[in-house]
Amino acid sequence: MYRSPAKTTATLALALGLGPVAASAALPDVDVSGFGTAGFAITDTSKATFVRSQEQPVGVDESGDVGLDSLLAVQATVHLSDRFSATGQAMVRRLFTSGFALDVPVFFAKADLMHDLAVRVGRIQLPVFMSSDYRQVGYSNTWVRPPIEVYGMIPFDTNDGADLLYRTTLGPIDISAQTFYGRTDATTQNTAQNLAGTGGAASQTVTIQARRNWGVNVSLTMGPLTVRAGRNQSSFTSISDSTNQFIAAINAAGFPALATRLNPTNVPFEFTDFGFSFDGTHVTLQGEMVKETIGGFVPSADGEYLLAGYRIRKFTPYAMFARQKVTSARTDTTIPAVGALIPLAQGVNQLINSVGGDQHTTSLGLRWDLHESMDLKLQVDRVSPQGNGLFIYVKPGFHGPVDVASLTLDFVF
Amino acid sequence: MKRLNKIMIGACFLLTLGLNQARAGIVVIVSAQSNARNLSVEQISRIFQGKSNLMTPVDLYRSSRIRHDFYTKVVALDEAKVIAEWSRLVFTGKVQAPKQFASGAEVVEAVAADPTLIGYVDSSFVNMTVKVIYTVK
């Protein structure tokens, strides 16, 4: 992970068939680094699958799977001058597809305007949560994976646009601030089993378009304590054929106001996050509280988690509690459930329950720092969903709690 | 036999002396042109953890004993923790990891040329081009 510019440049020069003189004269410094996780997870149910994030179309069940947490990323930064650089990150993981696939979550040009101020143009990780930027870097986190009750609230996680980064030190306080603007396009699978209009089909493609993403966040660090506040908003659109057809049917049945209210096209999306971390010699604590409001049929929700660990030499046992609570109405009685309208009335209620859900999880884990850039983690989660909660491919007869056991090996290089 | 003992005692003495020198002699340096005043050990620790951007840190290679002693005594964290902290910054693309050098002489050369840099070396490498702002006890 650490830079050794001379060596990298020399290697690059050799690869290009250039001599060492040409290398120092013509080629910019290139840093190559990376991170990864090799993981296996298993649950105790066959009636639903557990996912790491909303974008993941395939989850894990009682047969166990390596696809939930395993990933490999390589990052390269080219230093064009003291002030200008370009960075790209390529990641292989199971995110938008059912198998492992390559995606590029980070790709930007950076200019250091002043010592304290930099601007980046390109794609960055959407910086909404405290650990958004490094949530995929298992080695930099105590947990095996971010709690889905909180980190799974937003169905898109990159921003294409620009951001400004400000860092300064005032006496004992280190300050970091960021503001960004941009847009996001993502394709996910909605796998809620009884999704209205799909006739019970297992999944359908959902296209997410976030426009006019705008946000700001500020972190203050003093000694072992960091506090962070963040706020962001977007104009949010979620498109799928079956949902559009169903909303058209509601309109045709004589409920245009309801059809408009359920339609998730250019609806306001607002997100507020307060977080803190305490990283002492032995004690490590981390927590966040988030509030999300969103329009259309997509539910609004609150989420919180708290993690506490105690480091003893190379071992960090930890415990975490996380929960999500839907704050918007989960039933709608606009369409009277009588006669021929019953299927439509039921469909509306299935639609508004098709994403998000109340759920809480209690986790116990152990992180073992095997080596200076490698750790091994074992984590057991007891996941308690209300109804389907945040599980996908839910079959009849599913109920919680569900136990999930995970083993991961994280590394950076 | 007696002679061997003497050699061994001598070797041990030299080894101890050598280790003591290495341990006692780590200094934190900035360019002679830098207007940085004395930094507290707390500030230096924050700079080398990537928390503070008062100055830009440069490192010795990971295998270096000087580096190990510096992180243990000044940053007061084990290197695994330091790597985890820097990984957070590096993989966001917000901050670059410190440049690494093979020897104290190279650190002195780099620091002398750029008044925003801060490094640590064995005191024997210090020359007129750099100034010592902290001596590791």
Interface residues (C-beta under 8 A of the other chain):
Chain A: M1 Y2 R3 S4 P5 D31 S33 F35 A73 Q75 T77 S85 T87 Q89 V106 F108 K110 H115 D116 A118 R120 I124 Q125 D133 Y134 Q136 V137 Y139 S140 L165 R167 T168 T169 P172 D174 T221 K314 D369 H371 E372 S373 D375 V412
Chain B: E42 Q43 R46 K51 S52 N53 L54 D59 Y61 R62 D78 E79 A80 I83 A84 E85 W86 S87 R88 V90 F91 T92 G93 K94 V95 Q96 A97 P98 K99 Q100 T116
